[in-house]
């Protein structure tokens, strides 16, 4: 599934995807994302602060936003937030750069991973 939105809300959504959404005062679902890579798999983990809902895991292999462009996020999976971890096969998404967006019920967070030679 590819993330799509109307043109009217596109700018707000693009900005939201680039900013970590860990509130200092409101409810949060998750924080402190960690990413490890092994055998073409991303091992993604987080701390959960609320057991309600799920985490949608989105992937982007570009960083066009820094050049005033837009990035295309692909929905990879959706898991219970209390699971605190998921492993994603990235064989179909070969890149040296991975931007992961974790979308919870109350907030979203992102983490980048850059492969080293």
Secondary structure, DSSP 8 states (H G I E B T S, - for coil): -B----HHHHHHHHHHHHS----SSS--SEEEEEEEEETTEEEEEEEES--SSEEEEEEE---GGGGT-----EEEEEEEGGG-EEEEE-GGG--SEEEEEEE-SS-EEEEEEE---
